[in-house]
Amino acid sequence: MTFTSSAFQRSQGVKSECLNMMNMKCVLVGDGAVGKTAMLKRYTEGSFLDFDMPTVFDKTTIDLTVEGQQVSLELLDTSGMEDYYRLRSLSYLGA
């Protein structure tokens, strides 16, 4: 399934009671200090970070409507630091 920016409508954090909600998981991976956390904050909160703060792990869930279908999107922000590379793969299950 391909998503375009016009297909997404934010539900502004309102939890849906819809029983047919689709659950999706997206894991952000990459080298350290490349902007994974900044991209996630920009998308979910509409703002940029003013400073670089290394992430070990962070999880955010947002509700969206994609082509008329309710979607619960779980976003996982992983560490890019080499010290945590073994933990990163634990995030992949179900993605």
HELIX and SHEET records of a PDB file:
HELIX    1   1 SER A    5  ALA A    7  5                                   3    
HELIX    2   2 LYS A   36  GLU A   45  1                                  10    
HELIX    3   3 GLU A   82  TYR A   84  5                                   3    
HELIX    4   4 TYR A   85  ARG A   88  1                                   4    
HELIX    5   5 SER A   89  SER A   91  5                                   3    
SHEET    1   A 4 PHE A   8  ARG A  10  0                                        
SHEET    2   A 4 PHE A  57  VAL A  66 -1                                        
SHEET    3   A 4 GLN A  69  THR A  78 -1                                        
SHEET    4   A 4 MET A  22  LEU A  28  1                                        
END                                                                             
